[in-house]
Amino acid sequence: QVQLVESGGGLVQAGGSLRISCAASGRADSMYAQAWFRQAPGKEREFVAAITWNGGSPSYAVSMKGRFTISRDTAKNTVYLQMNSLKPEDTAVYYCAARRFGNLNYDYWGQGTQVTVSS
């Protein structure tokens, strides 16, 4: 089992920046990737960004590319999402997820961290 704990959410003004973190613990053998998803009120959860367990091959949703940066500290088993030029529409609960080799879907999820962008 892998446990994921997000932190760093909060309130920020439009145009500002915020970095959120997700620490992984537990049995991490055979883990392949971590990712960020988000869910705004009344909307479906959407993919934000992903990165492999060794910190390579970052990928992004088209709408976030250029503003958001995903990174992973392998020594700390922590993935980060640096969010710049934030917009009110970025307001959502941001969830960290992880999946094992061979799985297309994400197996493990964190509890989420709220990010609110004021206009």
NUBAPA-559513 format. One record per atom (N, C-alpha, C): z, y, x; atom name. Coordinates in Angstrom, 3 decimals, always signed. Atoms other than C-alpha are relative to their C-alpha. Layout:
% residues N
ATOM          Z          Y          X   site
ATOM          Z          Y          X     CA
...
% end
This chain:
% residues 119
ATOM          Z          Y          X   site
ATOM     +0.000     -1.198     +0.826      N
ATOM     +0.000     +0.000     +0.000     CA
ATOM     +0.000     +1.249     +0.861      C
ATOM     +0.041     -1.298     -0.678      N
ATOM     -0.698     +3.553     +1.055     CA
ATOM     +0.545     +1.055     -0.956      C
ATOM     -0.533     -1.101     +0.792      N
ATOM     +1.232     +6.544     -0.177     CA
ATOM     -0.612     +1.301     +0.509      C
ATOM     +0.615     -1.283     -0.320      N
ATOM     -0.337     +9.986     -0.280     CA
ATOM     +0.839     +1.118     -0.600      C
ATOM     -0.822     -1.107     +0.467      N
ATOM     +1.663    +13.186     -0.526     CA
ATOM     -0.678     +1.311     +0.369      C
ATOM     +0.640     -1.298     -0.217      N
ATOM     -0.036    +16.555     -0.960     CA
ATOM     +1.042     +1.095     +0.120      C
ATOM     -0.850     -1.177     -0.097      N
ATOM     +1.467    +19.893     -0.056     CA
ATOM     -0.871     +1.210     +0.306      C
ATOM     +0.678     -1.227     -0.387      N
ATOM     +0.502    +23.503     +0.459     CA
ATOM     -0.659     +0.774     -1.114      C
ATOM     +0.594     -0.742     +1.100      N
ATOM     -0.699    +24.511     -2.963     CA
ATOM     +0.797     +1.261     -0.303      C
ATOM     -0.694     -1.225     +0.366      N
ATOM     +0.208    +27.862     -4.455     CA
ATOM     -0.909     +0.987     -0.667      C
ATOM     +0.728     -1.101     +0.627      N
ATOM     -0.956    +31.179     -5.804     CA
ATOM     -0.624     +0.874     +1.071      C
ATOM     +0.700     -0.834     -0.970      N
ATOM     -3.554    +33.191     -3.924     CA
ATOM     -0.958     +0.909     -0.757      C
ATOM     +0.930     -0.926     +0.633      N
ATOM     -5.690    +36.201     -4.765     CA
ATOM     -1.438     -0.390     +0.301      C
ATOM     +1.424     +0.264     -0.209      N
ATOM     -9.423    +35.922     -5.148     CA
ATOM     -0.442     +0.600     +1.334      C
ATOM     +0.443     -0.411     -1.325      N
ATOM    -11.119    +36.168     -1.773     CA
ATOM     +0.905     -0.474     +1.117      C
ATOM     -0.959     +0.446     -0.996      N
ATOM     -8.099    +34.737     -0.023     CA
ATOM     -0.260     -1.421     +0.458      C
ATOM     +0.123     +1.334     -0.586      N
ATOM     -7.573    +31.495     +1.858     CA
ATOM     +1.281     -0.793     -0.217      C
ATOM     -1.138     +0.889     +0.152      N
ATOM     -5.310    +28.510     +1.516     CA
ATOM     -0.348     -1.322     +0.669      C
ATOM     +0.200     +1.330     -0.569      N
ATOM     -4.869    +25.242     +3.370     CA
ATOM     +0.975     -0.964     -0.655      C
ATOM     -0.837     +1.040     +0.585      N
ATOM     -3.597    +22.170     +1.603     CA
ATOM     -0.074     -1.243     +0.872      C
ATOM     -0.127     +1.169     -0.865      N
ATOM     -2.477    +18.969     +3.283     CA
ATOM     +0.296     -1.252     -0.813      C
ATOM     -0.318     +1.275     +0.633      N
ATOM     -2.186    +15.305     +2.422     CA
ATOM     +0.398     -0.986     +1.093      C
ATOM     -0.514     +0.941     -0.984      N
ATOM     -0.025    +12.986     +4.477     CA
ATOM     -0.053     -1.413     -0.550      C
ATOM     +0.087     +1.406     +0.393      N
ATOM     -0.711     +9.265     +4.325     CA
ATOM     +1.064     -0.799     +0.734      C
ATOM     -0.989     +0.889     -0.616      N
ATOM     +1.955     +6.652     +4.966     CA
ATOM     -0.155     -1.389     -0.594      C
ATOM     +0.095     +1.371     +0.475      N
ATOM     +2.337     +2.940     +4.569     CA
ATOM     -1.010     -0.788     +0.802      C
ATOM     +0.913     +0.892     -0.697      N
ATOM     -0.019     +0.153     +5.514     CA
ATOM     -1.420     +0.558     -0.052      C
ATOM     +1.283     -0.705     -0.029      N
ATOM     -3.194     +1.897     +6.623     CA
ATOM     -1.121     -0.802     +0.650      C
ATOM     +1.086     +0.797     -0.567      N
ATOM     -5.185     -0.983     +8.086     CA
ATOM     -1.106     -0.141     -1.042      C
ATOM     +1.187     +0.132     +0.847      N
ATOM     -8.679     -1.304     +6.678     CA
ATOM     -0.277     +1.226     -0.858      C
ATOM     +0.308     -1.208     +0.751      N
ATOM     -8.631     +2.248     +5.385     CA
ATOM     -1.301     +0.595     +0.524      C
ATOM     +1.317     -0.512     -0.382      N
ATOM    -12.068     +3.865     +5.397     CA
ATOM     -0.108     +1.516     -0.077      C
ATOM     +0.214     -1.432     +0.177      N
ATOM    -11.870     +7.401     +4.078     CA
ATOM     +1.095     +0.623     -0.849      C
ATOM     -0.830     -0.804     +0.881      N
ATOM     -9.812    +10.138     +2.500     CA
ATOM     -0.863     +1.085     -0.614      C
ATOM     +0.803     -1.001     +0.700      N
ATOM    -11.037    +12.694     +0.056     CA
ATOM     +0.900     +0.927     -0.802      C
ATOM     -0.637     -0.924     +0.929      N
ATOM    -10.088    +15.654     -2.064     CA
ATOM     -0.838     +0.055     -1.269      C
ATOM     +0.588     -0.224     +1.315      N
ATOM    -10.810    +15.896     -5.752     CA
ATOM     +0.789     +1.134     -0.652      C
ATOM     -0.761     -1.010     +0.732      N
ATOM     -9.808    +18.592     -8.187     CA
ATOM     -0.285     -0.123     -1.489      C
ATOM     +0.155     +0.013     +1.444      N
ATOM     -9.291    +18.919    -11.905     CA
ATOM     +0.550     +1.289     -0.575      C
ATOM     -0.384     -1.246     +0.655      N
ATOM     -9.239    +22.210    -13.749     CA
ATOM     +0.369     -0.301     -1.449      C
ATOM     -0.396     +0.226     +1.392      N
ATOM     -7.693    +22.550    -17.217     CA
ATOM     -1.206     -0.164     -0.907      C
ATOM     +1.074     +0.238     +0.949      N
ATOM     -9.971    +21.084    -19.843     CA
ATOM     -1.282     -0.537     +0.604      C
ATOM     +1.206     +0.487     -0.666      N
ATOM    -12.438    +19.777    -17.284     CA
ATOM     +0.251     -1.362     +0.625      C
ATOM     -0.105     +1.292     -0.655      N
ATOM    -13.171    +16.437    -15.701     CA
ATOM     +0.317     +0.186     +1.481      C
ATOM     -0.270     -0.022     -1.433      N
ATOM    -11.999    +15.623    -12.220     CA
ATOM     -1.321     -0.006     +0.756      C
ATOM     +1.223     -0.066     -0.776      N
ATOM    -14.614    +16.470     -9.629     CA
ATOM     +0.277     -0.179     +1.484      C
ATOM     -0.067     +0.214     -1.438      N
ATOM    -15.253    +15.544     -6.023     CA
ATOM     -0.085     +1.342     +0.722      C
ATOM     +0.023     -1.217     -0.813      N
ATOM    -14.541    +18.234     -3.438     CA
ATOM     -0.559     -0.292     +1.391      C
ATOM     +0.405     +0.300     -1.372      N
ATOM    -14.864    +16.719     +0.037     CA
ATOM     +0.605     -1.329     +0.411      C
ATOM     -0.498     +1.276     -0.507      N
ATOM    -14.366    +13.508     +1.992     CA
ATOM     -0.196     -0.056     +1.501      C
ATOM     +0.084     +0.170     -1.446      N
ATOM    -13.891    +12.403     +5.581     CA
ATOM     +0.434     -1.415     +0.324      C
ATOM     -0.386     +1.354     -0.343      N
ATOM    -13.628     +9.070     +7.316     CA
ATOM     +1.406     -0.032     +0.602      C
ATOM     -1.382     +0.140     -0.468      N
ATOM    -10.263     +7.721     +8.428     CA
ATOM     +0.159     +0.444     +1.450      C
ATOM     -0.094     -0.456     -1.394      N
ATOM    -11.071     +8.516    +12.047     CA
ATOM     -0.402     +1.462     +0.165      C
ATOM     +0.246     -1.441     -0.055      N
ATOM    -11.901    +12.104    +11.143     CA
ATOM     -1.455     +0.404     +0.142      C
ATOM     +1.404     -0.334     -0.138      N
ATOM    -15.671    +11.923    +11.181     CA
ATOM     -0.722     +0.117     -1.329      C
ATOM     +0.922     -0.028     +1.148      N
ATOM    -18.587    +12.406     +8.814     CA
ATOM     +0.517     +0.745     -1.217      C
ATOM     -0.430     -0.751     +1.186      N
ATOM    -17.247    +15.161     +6.564     CA
ATOM     -1.146     +0.198     -0.980      C
ATOM     +0.999     -0.243     +1.035      N
ATOM    -19.066    +15.545     +3.286     CA
ATOM     +0.626     +0.879     -1.076      C
ATOM     -0.496     -0.996     +0.943      N
ATOM    -18.797    +18.173     +0.579     CA
ATOM     -0.823     +0.008     -1.282      C
ATOM     +0.734     -0.338     +1.202      N
ATOM    -19.708    +18.915     -2.976     CA
ATOM     -0.818     +1.249     +0.304      C
ATOM     +0.918     -1.095     -0.309      N
ATOM    -22.604    +21.344     -2.943     CA
ATOM     +0.657     +1.361     -0.234      C
ATOM     -0.578     -1.294     +0.357      N
ATOM    -20.622    +24.129     -4.597     CA
ATOM     +1.115     +0.429     +0.940      C
ATOM     -1.093     -0.332     -0.905      N
ATOM    -17.853    +23.977     -1.990     CA
ATOM     -0.458     +0.152     +1.450      C
ATOM     +0.453     -0.027     -1.382      N
ATOM    -19.938    +23.634     +1.149     CA
ATOM     -0.138     +1.428     +0.472      C
ATOM     +0.049     -1.349     -0.549      N
ATOM    -19.584    +26.662     +3.356     CA
ATOM     +1.276     +0.782     -0.230      C
ATOM     -1.275     -0.666     +0.260      N
ATOM    -16.284    +27.767     +1.836     CA
ATOM     +1.193     -0.899     +0.330      C
ATOM     -1.082     +0.951     -0.237      N
ATOM    -14.186    +24.629     +2.207     CA
ATOM     -0.297     -0.829     +1.243      C
ATOM     +0.134     +0.856     -1.176      N
ATOM    -13.571    +22.596     +5.358     CA
ATOM     +1.050     -1.095     -0.047      C
ATOM     -0.919     +1.134     -0.036      N
ATOM    -12.056    +19.129     +5.431     CA
ATOM     +0.152     -0.457     +1.447      C
ATOM     -0.250     +0.511     -1.337      N
ATOM    -10.445    +17.792     +8.581     CA
ATOM     +1.121     -1.028     -0.084      C
ATOM     -1.033     +1.033     +0.001      N
ATOM     -8.171    +14.947     +9.558     CA
ATOM     +0.625     -0.105     +1.381      C
ATOM     -0.767     +0.201     -1.217      N
ATOM     -5.457    +14.651    +12.195     CA
ATOM     +0.416     -1.471     +0.018      C
ATOM     -0.254     +1.439     +0.015      N
ATOM     -5.454    +10.961    +13.052     CA
ATOM     +1.396     -0.335     +0.513      C
ATOM     -1.343     +0.264     -0.529      N
ATOM     -2.186    +11.184    +14.982     CA
ATOM     +1.065     +0.180     -1.082      C
ATOM     -0.946     -0.279     +1.079      N
ATOM     -0.411    +12.582    +11.928     CA
ATOM     -0.374     -0.695     -1.296      C
ATOM     +0.477     +0.643     +1.235      N
ATOM     -2.405    +10.575     +9.400     CA
ATOM     -0.033     +0.990     -1.159      C
ATOM     +0.004     -1.080     +0.988      N
ATOM     -2.935    +13.817     +7.558     CA
ATOM     -1.399     +0.586     -0.115      C
ATOM     +1.275     -0.646     +0.250      N
ATOM     -6.024    +15.278     +5.964     CA
ATOM     +0.270     +1.398     -0.555      C
ATOM     -0.156     -1.396     +0.394      N
ATOM     -6.428    +18.998     +5.403     CA
ATOM     -1.239     +0.477     -0.751      C
ATOM     +1.112     -0.689     +0.637      N
ATOM     -8.565    +21.135     +3.162     CA
ATOM     +0.233     +1.492     +0.170      C
ATOM     -0.050     -1.449     -0.191      N
ATOM     -9.093    +24.677     +4.364     CA
ATOM     -0.944     +0.640     -1.007      C
ATOM     +0.791     -0.624     +1.055      N
ATOM    -10.289    +26.810     +1.474     CA
ATOM     -0.055     +1.497     +0.241      C
ATOM     +0.209     -1.427     -0.243      N
ATOM    -11.752    +30.246     +2.123     CA
ATOM     -0.801     +0.619     -1.148      C
ATOM     +0.740     -0.736     +1.035      N
ATOM    -13.252    +32.923     -0.116     CA
ATOM     +0.256     -0.594     -1.379      C
ATOM     -0.358     +0.662     +1.255      N
ATOM    -11.395    +31.458     -3.044     CA
ATOM     -0.368     +0.850     -1.209      C
ATOM     +0.404     -0.627     +1.245      N
ATOM    -12.539    +32.245     -6.555     CA
ATOM     +0.924     -0.485     -1.121      C
ATOM     -0.834     +0.464     +1.126      N
ATOM    -10.655    +32.074     -9.858     CA
ATOM     -0.422     -1.373     -0.526      C
ATOM     +0.468     +1.313     +0.483      N
ATOM    -12.829    +29.088    -10.791     CA
ATOM     +0.391     -1.152     +0.908      C
ATOM     -0.544     +1.051     -0.860      N
ATOM    -11.301    +27.192     -7.872     CA
ATOM     +1.391     -0.428     -0.458      C
ATOM     -1.309     +0.363     +0.522      N
ATOM     -8.057    +27.081     -9.834     CA
ATOM     -0.040     -1.407     -0.582      C
ATOM     -0.017     +1.400     +0.426      N
ATOM     -7.194    +23.429    -10.356     CA
ATOM     +1.185     -0.705     +0.656      C
ATOM     -0.888     +0.892     -0.733      N
ATOM     -4.880    +20.621     -9.426     CA
ATOM     -0.879     -0.769     +0.985      C
ATOM     +0.766     +0.663     -1.053      N
ATOM     -6.144    +19.240     -6.146     CA
ATOM     +0.697     -1.319     +0.349      C
ATOM     -0.519     +1.338     -0.254      N
ATOM     -5.714    +15.519     -5.578     CA
ATOM     -0.588     -0.568     +1.283      C
ATOM     +0.417     +0.733     -1.182      N
ATOM     -5.869    +13.562     -2.360     CA
ATOM     -0.210     -1.460     -0.395      C
ATOM     +0.283     +1.396     +0.298      N
ATOM     -7.350    +10.080     -2.464     CA
ATOM     -0.409     -0.726     +1.275      C
ATOM     +0.388     +0.806     -1.155      N
ATOM     -8.026     +7.234     -0.056     CA
ATOM     -0.606     -1.314     -0.485      C
ATOM     +0.589     +1.284     +0.364      N
ATOM    -10.119     +4.102     -0.086     CA
ATOM     -0.153     -0.881     +1.229      C
ATOM     +0.126     +0.984     -1.063      N
ATOM    -10.452     +0.944     +1.938     CA
ATOM     -1.455     -0.340     +0.256      C
ATOM     +1.337     +0.505     -0.315      N
ATOM    -13.499     -0.505     +3.631     CA
ATOM     -0.463     -0.916     -1.121      C
ATOM     +0.593     +0.868     +1.008      N
ATOM    -15.781     -2.136     +1.135     CA
ATOM     +0.215     +0.451     -1.423      C
ATOM     -0.238     -0.503     +1.363      N
ATOM    -14.480     -0.193     -1.848     CA
ATOM     -0.798     +1.272     -0.226      C
ATOM     +0.747     -1.209     +0.341      N
ATOM    -16.715     +2.339     -3.505     CA
ATOM     +0.897     +1.011     -0.690      C
ATOM     -0.907     -0.899     +0.684      N
ATOM    -13.919     +3.754     -5.595     CA
ATOM     +1.242     +0.227     +0.848      C
ATOM     -1.218     -0.319     -0.736      N
ATOM    -10.786     +5.413     -4.293     CA
ATOM     +1.170     -0.788     -0.590      C
ATOM     -1.065     +0.911     +0.419      N
ATOM     -7.807     +3.050     -4.401     CA
ATOM     +1.330     +0.699     -0.201      C
ATOM     -1.309     -0.632     -0.020      N
ATOM     -4.938     +5.411     -3.789     CA
ATOM     -0.122     +1.488     -0.279      C
ATOM     +0.020     -1.406     +0.401      N
ATOM     -4.099     +8.807     -5.201     CA
ATOM     +1.372     +0.636     +0.205      C
ATOM     -1.232     -0.754     -0.064      N
ATOM     -1.533    +11.472     -4.570     CA
ATOM     +0.337     +0.589     -1.356      C
ATOM     -0.472     -0.554     +1.264      N
ATOM     +0.386    +13.342     -7.227     CA
ATOM     -0.666     +1.329     -0.348      C
ATOM     +0.709     -1.248     +0.250      N
ATOM     -1.662    +16.506     -6.861     CA
ATOM     +0.801     +1.218     +0.408      C
ATOM     -0.625     -1.280     -0.314      N
ATOM     -0.939    +20.047     -5.795     CA
ATOM     -0.788     +1.110     -0.703      C
ATOM     +0.639     -1.050     +0.789      N
ATOM     -1.635    +23.116     -7.915     CA
ATOM     -0.471     +1.136     +0.888      C
ATOM     +0.549     -1.180     -0.657      N
ATOM     -3.898    +25.816     -6.552     CA
ATOM     -0.432     +0.964     -1.102      C
ATOM     +0.331     -1.003     +0.996      N
ATOM     -4.116    +28.985     -8.608     CA
ATOM     -0.551     +1.231     +0.705      C
ATOM     +0.645     -1.168     -0.590      N
ATOM     -6.499    +31.810     -7.713     CA
ATOM     -0.038     +1.094     -1.051      C
ATOM     -0.047     -1.113     +0.950      N
ATOM     -5.834    +35.116     -9.424     CA
ATOM     -1.135     +0.966     +0.268      C
ATOM     +1.121     -0.936     -0.136      N
ATOM     -8.562    +37.648    -10.089     CA
ATOM     +0.489     +1.413     +0.260      C
% end
